[in-house]
Amino acid sequence: MALRASELKVGDSKTMLVADNLSRTQIVMYAGASGDYNPIHSDERYTVEVAGYPSVFAHGMLTMGATGRLLTDWLGDGRVTDFGVRFVNQVWPGDTLTSTATIEAIRSEGDVMMADLSIVTVNQKDQPVVSGTASARLDP
Amino acid sequence: MAIERFPVEAGHVMLFARAVGDPNPVYFDPSSDGARSMGGLIAPPTFTMAGQQFDGDGVRPRPGVAWFGSGRDSSGGERATTGALHAEQHFKYHRPLRVGDVLTATLRDGDTWSKESNRGGKLVFSEHITDYFDEGGELVVTARMIRVITERPVTPEG
């Protein structure tokens, strides 16, 4: 399943829909699975009346996790060595998220071929929500 | 987060993968091609965040302790957290994280800095590094979190 260095070049990219009309229920699923029960992600009344936001919003890590699916689907299971993002804009219920990863460099690290990638996830308004980089091991 | 024992369990990994919308069977089906080629089930790249479930200080309601979310009223008590938002998250994977691993996590604080922003007022950033070790003491994942405390709530652009 892993990609071969010989089949990749700088500039290659892949795009994936990672969330379609994000539901409050999926945000609750993430709270339950991750253990981050901060009510700003699930408790509309608290979030609007006390915290001062227009609505509950997704955990940044839900978006990073959804974005990670593109990396592992494209590069293969257990291949990613580095993955980092900045949370640029919040993700709200109803958002649709699309991730794009682009090969920025292919290099060797000892005997191992590595790819360095940029990665960005945008919402339905084409605003970035997370933006970052990743590296992964390739097959020769 | 500092965690004494974080067992990476199959059901938990399945629920976490579902929650991030990843249907890859390598996270739940031991007979899948992916799991066979990996020598068993593995965890998604961001799974170590679920270590909060095993953190004594995790943000969750507890029996007998007032919870700051809504109940009868819009808030049940004082906010138990700093109100920090997540600004950046970085992972370094030293090897794939596997179902069956039992992790220990240790926390180191990194830098702190501040800047002004139009959207959130004064922003105070802090860096927190968590190392996840397996039972043999081998480093599996290093996670670097940058948190930001904003002067006022950050609302959507435009």
Interface residues (C-beta under 8 A of the other chain):
Chain A: M1 V18 A19 Q26 M29 Y30 G32 A33 S34 G35 D36 Y37 N38 P39 S42 D43 R45 Y46 E49 V50 A51 G52 Y53 P54 H59 G60 M61 L62 M64 G65 A66 G68 R69 L71 T72 D73 D77 G78 V80 T81 D82 F83 G84 V85 R86 F87 N89 Q90 W92 K125 Q127 G132
Chain B: H12 L15 F16 R18 A19 V20 G21 D22 N24 V26 D33 G34 S37 M38 I42 P44 P45 T46 M49 A50 G51 Q52 Q53 F54 D55 G58 V59 R60 P61 W67 F68 G69 S70 S74 S75 T81 G83 L85 H86 A87 E88 Q89 H90 F91 K92 Y93 P96 R144 R152 P153 V154 T155 P156 E157 G158
